[in-house]
Amino acid sequence: MNILQKSESRSALLTIMLTMVVTALLAGCDGSEQAVDSNETPANVSQLAGNEQPLGEVAEFDEFTIRANVSPTEFLPDAMAQKYGIEADSSLYLLTVVVLENQPEQLPMPVSVELSAHYESPTGQITDIDMRAIEANDRVSYVGTLDASAQRVFQFVIEAQPEGSEQPLQMNFNLELSERNAD
């Protein structure tokens, strides 16, 4: 197996493992400042295979990786929505963020951070997203909701300050919801 194949295999494995970690967290199962900007290609939730799958974004840094998912709350299992106080609504979306510490020769591990998130509308209005930590099995992720009833285009800014790190991390990405997905 050459280096490129190993890298692709590790990346696929990490994506699968992260998805399982975030799902487990939500299910309640018993350098210098750098920014990654993916504004060039706004993602469209309607391109997903089924409305239940989250839209994922990734920002890689020297020591850390930020992974963000946006998914409609209407497809959350009732027990999960109730446990975490998340309303299941066709115009409400869940933003889930995990910050991973990249460790040599080991799988990245979720870490605690000071996290803030907001989005900007096409007209320039900035709306903060109330993010809260969810901890389970010694792992942490952050969740918040956004209302898509009055707008379809979002420009996200996520800022994370890992514990013990001197430099904040910033992730920027665009999201465009189809008319069919947002009421």
VODRENDREN-442006 format. One record per residue: x, y, z of N, C-alpha, C in turn. Coordinates in pm, whole numbers, plus 50000, padded with zeros to 5 digits. Layout:
VODRENDREN-442006
    nc1    nc2    nc3   cac1   cac2   cac3    cc1    cc2    cc3
      X      Y      Z      X      Y      Z      X      Y      Z
...
END
This chain:
VODRENDREN-442006
    nc1    nc2    nc3   cac1   cac2   cac3    cc1    cc2    cc3
  50086  49883  50000  50000  50000  50000  50090  50124  50000
  50069  50215  49905  50155  50333  49900  50107  50440  49998
  50182  50546  50012  50153  50651  50111  50017  50714  50086
  49981  50739  49960  49853  50802  49928  49738  50710  49969
  49750  50580  49941  49645  50486  49979  49632  50478  50130
  49743  50479  50203  49739  50476  50349  49670  50600  50403
  49702  50715  50345  49641  50841  50389  49491  50840  50364
  49450  50793  50246  49307  50788  50214  49235  50690  50305
  49297  50575  50334  49236  50477  50423  49221  50533  50564
  49324  50602  50613  49319  50660  50747  49211  50768  50753
  49202  50850  50649  49101  50955  50645  48960  50897  50647
  48937  50791  50570  48806  50727  50568  48775  50667  50705
  48872  50602  50766  48853  50543  50898  48822  50650  51002
  48893  50762  50997  48869  50870  51092  48730  50928  51075
  48686  50943  50951  48552  50997  50925  48446  50904  50983
  48462  50774  50962  48367  50677  51015  48368  50680  51167
  48487  50681  51226  48496  50682  51372  48438  50809  51431
  48464  50924  51368  48410  51049  51419  48258  51048  51413
  48203  50997  51304  48058  50989  51292  48000  50905  51404
  48068  50793  51434  48021  50708  51543  48032  50780  51678
  48140  50854  51700  48158  50926  51826  48050  51032  51843
  48025  51111  51739  47924  51216  51748  47787  51154  51769
  47757  51047  51697  47629  50979  51715  47616  50927  51857
  47724  50868  51909  47721  50816  52046  47701  50929  52146
  47768  51042  52125  47754  51155  52216  47611  51206  52216
  47553  51221  52097  47417  51273  52089  47315  51170  52138
  47345  51045  52117  47251  50941  52161  47261  50916  52310
  47368  50968  52373  47383  50950  52517  47420  50807  52551
  47487  50740  52460  47535  50604  52484  47619  50603  52608
  47527  50472  52699  47595  50449  52823  47716  50375  52776
  50097  52628  51714  50116  52693  51591  50087  52841  51588
  50039  52900  51479  49993  53037  51464  49847  53028  51429
  49774  53141  51440  49633  53140  51408  49616  53100  51264
  49528  53003  51242  49505  52952  51109  49355  52948  51087
  49314  52966  50964  49173  52956  50930  49159  52881  50799
  49057  52799  50791  49026  52730  50668  48896  52788  50620
  48891  52831  50495  48775  52896  50440  48730  52818  50317
  48610  52760  50325  48559  52684  50211  48442  52759  50147
  48452  52891  50140  48345  52973  50084  48329  52956  49933
  48429  52901  49865  48423  52890  49721  48312  52798  49673
  48281  52695  49749  48181  52598  49708  48078  52579  49818
  47971  52659  49818  47870  52641  49921  47803  52506  49905
  47783  52439  50016  47720  52307  50013  47570  52323  50010
  47502  52227  49951  47358  52230  49941  47304  52103  50006
  47225  52119  50109  47173  52005  50182  47088  51916  50093
  47022  51970  49993  46935  51890  49907  47015  51791  49824
  47146  51805  49814  47228  51713  49738  47257  51586  49816
  47219  51582  49941  47245  51465  50024  47154  51351  49983
  47200  51229  50005  47118  51110  49978  47021  51095  50093
  46907  51158  50083  46809  51154  50191  46831  51271  50284
  46723  51324  50339  46731  51442  50424  46788  51413  50562
  46807  51286  50597  46853  51251  50730  47004  51266  50746
  47079  51266  50638  47224  51269  50649  47273  51410  50675
  47368  51426  50767  47420  51560  50796  47515  51606  50687
  47527  51737  50676  47624  51800  50588  47750  51819  50669
  47861  51770  50624  47984  51777  50702  48087  51871  50642
  48156  51942  50728  48267  52030  50692  48385  51997  50782
  48505  52010  50728  48626  51979  50805  48728  52089  50784
  48794  52130  50892  48907  52225  50885  49025  52159  50956
  49135  52145  50884  49256  52081  50938  49356  52189  50981
  49416  52169  51098  49520  52256  51150  49638  52167  51188
  49750  52225  51226  49867  52145  51262  49836  52044  51371
  49782  52092  51482  49759  52005  51597  49614  51963  51616
  49522  52026  51543  49380  52003  51565  49303  51990  51434
  49185  51930  51444  49091  51921  51334  48955  51961  51389
  48883  52046  51316  48746  52082  51352  48654  52013  51252
  48554  51943  51304  48453  51881  51219  48318  51938  51260
  48243  51984  51160  48111  52041  51185  48009  51969  51097
  47894  51939  51154  47784  51877  51081  47658  51960  51102
  47579  51972  50997  47449  52038  51005  47347  51938  50955
  47243  51915  51037  47140  51819  50998  47003  51867  51047
  46898  51831  50976  46763  51871  51018  46725  51801  51148
  46664  51876  51239  46625  51818  51367  46504  51728  51355
  46428  51743  51249  46306  51662  51236  46336  51513  51225
  46460  51475  51195  46494  51334  51181  46565  51277  51304
  46581  51358  51408  46641  51306  51531  46545  51207  51597
  46596  51099  51652  46508  51010  51728  46443  51086  51844
  46318  51053  51873  46244  51124  51978  46317  51123  52112
  46373  51009  52150  46442  50998  52279  46562  51093  52284
  46635  51103  52174  46751  51191  52169  46708  51337  52177
  46607  51374  52099  46560  51512  52099  46511  51552  52238
  46439  51463  52303  46388  51492  52437  46501  51501  52539
  46596  51408  52535  46705  51407  52632  46787  51535  52628
  46811  51587  52507  46896  51705  52493  46817  51833  52471
  46684  51827  52481  46602  51946  52469  46608  52010  52332
  46610  51927  52228  46617  51977  52090  46482  51955  52025
  46423  52063  51977  46294  52055  51913  46306  51991  51775
  46222  51893  51746  46219  51830  51614  46124  51911  51526
  46182  51983  51430  46104  52075  51347  46167  52081  51209
  46085  52086  51106  46136  52086  50969  46216  52212  50935
  46200  52321  51010  46277  52443  50981  46391  52465  51079
  46415  52369  51167  46522  52381  51267  46634  52282  51233
  46757  52331  51235  46874  52248  51202  46969  52243  51321
  47035  52130  51336  47130  52106  51444  47272  52122  51391
  47349  52207  51456  47492  52222  51426  47567  52146  51533
  47647  52048  51492  47729  51968  51583  47875  51993  51548
  47956  52026  51649  48098  52054  51628  48181  51967  51721
  48286  51908  51666  48383  51831  51744  48521  51884  51708
  48602  51909  51810  48742  51949  51789  48828  51831  51832
  48911  51785  51740  48997  51669  51764  49141  51712  51775
  49213  51654  51870  49356  51677  51880  49425  51569  51797
  49505  51613  51699  49578  51520  51614  49698  51469  51691
  49706  51338  51707  49812  51277  51784  49894  51184  51694
  50027  51197  51698  50110  51109  51615  50087  50963  51652
  50073  50881  51550  50060  50735  51567  49935  50693  51645
  49840  50783  51664  49716  50751  51734  49600  50817  51661
  49481  50768  51688  49363  50833  51632  49339  50965  51703
  49292  51066  51631  49261  51194  51695  49155  51176  51804
  49167  51255  51910  49076  51247  52024  49002  51379  52042
  48870  51374  52070  48794  51496  52097  48850  51567  52221
  48857  51700  52215  48908  51780  52326  48808  51889  52362
  48816  51934  52487  48734  52046  52533  48790  52176  52479
  48700  52267  52442  48741  52396  52388  48643  52504  52436
  48687  52627  52429  48595  52740  52437  48547  52759  52295
  48416  52747  52270  48365  52747  52134  48257  52852  52115
  48264  52921  52004  48157  53013  51966  48125  52990  51820
  48000  53013  51784  47957  52996  51645  47852  53101  51613
  47859  53151  51492  47755  53241  51443  47744  53224  51293
  47637  53279  51239  47622  53280  51094  47578  53419  51051
  47611  53448  50926  47575  53577  50867  47480  53551  50752
  47376  53631  50744  47280  53619  50634  47337  53694  50513
  47279  53673  50396  47326  53746  50277  47312  53898  50290
  47224  53944  50381  47207  54087  50401  47301  54144  50506
  47386  54057  50565  47484  54103  50661  47443  54090  50807
  47325  54038  50835  47281  54021  50973  47355  53903  51035
  47416  53926  51152  47491  53822  51222  47406  53768  51337
  47397  53634  51343  47320  53568  51447  47409  53470  51520
  47421  53487  51652  47497  53393  51734  47419  53263  51749
  47491  53152  51754  47431  53021  51780  47470  52982  51921
  47371  52957  52003  47396  52916  52141  47446  52772  52140
  47576  52754  52160  47637  52621  52158  47654  52572  52300
  47633  52441  52320  47655  52382  52452  47728  52250  52438
  47804  52219  52539  47883  52096  52539  47795  51978  52578
  47819  51866  52511  47757  51739  52547  47871  51641  52570
  47873  51584  52690  47981  51491  52726  47922  51353  52751
  47990  51253  52695  47953  51113  52718  48076  51028  52692
  48096  50928  52774  48208  50836  52758  48342  50909  52747
  48363  51010  52830  48486  51089  52832  48514  51159  52700
  48412  51188  52623  48426  51258  52496  48332  51378  52497
  48369  51482  52424  48288  51603  52423  48260  51648  52280
  48138  51693  52257  48102  51760  52133  48016  51880  52171
  47990  51965  52075  47915  52089  52099  47798  52095  52003
  47682  52134  52053  47563  52140  51968  47491  52273  51987
  47424  52315  51881  47341  52433  51881  47242  52422  51766
  47137  52502  51769  47037  52496  51663  47027  52629  51590
  46981  52619  51465  46957  52740  51386  46823  52727  51316
  46753  52838  51308  46621  52844  51249  46635  52879  51101
  46585  52791  51015  46593  52813  50871  46458  52850  50811
  46365  52898  50895  46232  52930  50844  46231  53059  50761
  46323  53151  50785  46323  53279  50715  46442  53299  50623
  46536  53207  50623  46651  53223  50535  46703  53088  50491
  46768  53087  50375  46817  52963  50316  46970  52959  50303
  47036  53074  50311  47180  53081  50290  47247  53126  50420
  47346  53051  50462  47416  53077  50587  47566  53080  50562
  47634  53178  50621  47780  53184  50619  47825  53164  50764
  47876  53044  50793  47913  53008  50929  48055  53050  50962
  48074  53091  51088  48206  53115  51146  48207  53042  51280
  48299  52947  51293  48315  52872  51417  48454  52902  51471
  48461  52945  51595  48589  52975  51659  48605  52884  51780
  48723  52823  51790  48750  52729  51901  48885  52761  51962
  48889  52761  52093  49013  52781  52167  49035  52656  52252
  49119  52561  52202  49145  52440  52280  49216  52474  52411
  49185  52396  52515  49252  52414  52643  49401  52394  52625
  49481  52485  52680  49626  52474  52672  49687  52524  52543
  49604  52565  52447  49654  52616  52320  49653  52768  52323
  49758  52829  52268  49766  52975  52269  49690  53039  52153
  49675  52968  52043  49613  53026  51925  49472  52972  51902
  49376  53061  51877  49240  53015  51846  49236  52956  51704
  49141  52868  51682  49118  52807  51552  48991  52867  51494
  48987  52887  51363  48866  52941  51302  48831  52861  51178
  48703  52830  51165  48650  52756  51051  48538  52840  50989
  48541  52856  50858  48439  52930  50785  48383  52841  50675
  48250  52839  50662  48190  52767  50549  48050  52820  50521
  48006  52800  50398  47873  52841  50355  47782  52721  50349
  47654  52746  50370  47552  52642  50362  47431  52702  50293
  47383  52632  50193  47260  52674  50124  47159  52562  50134
  47045  52593  50194  46938  52495  50209  46841  52508  50093
  46792  52397  50045  46696  52402  49936  46559  52439  49993
  46471  52489  49907  46335  52525  49948  46263  52405  50006
  46291  52288  49955  46225  52166  49998  46263  52131  50141
  46386  52166  50185  46434  52128  50317  46396  52226  50426
  46373  52350  50391  46338  52450  50492  46201  52504  50462
  46117  52508  50564  45979  52561  50544  45978  52711  50544
END
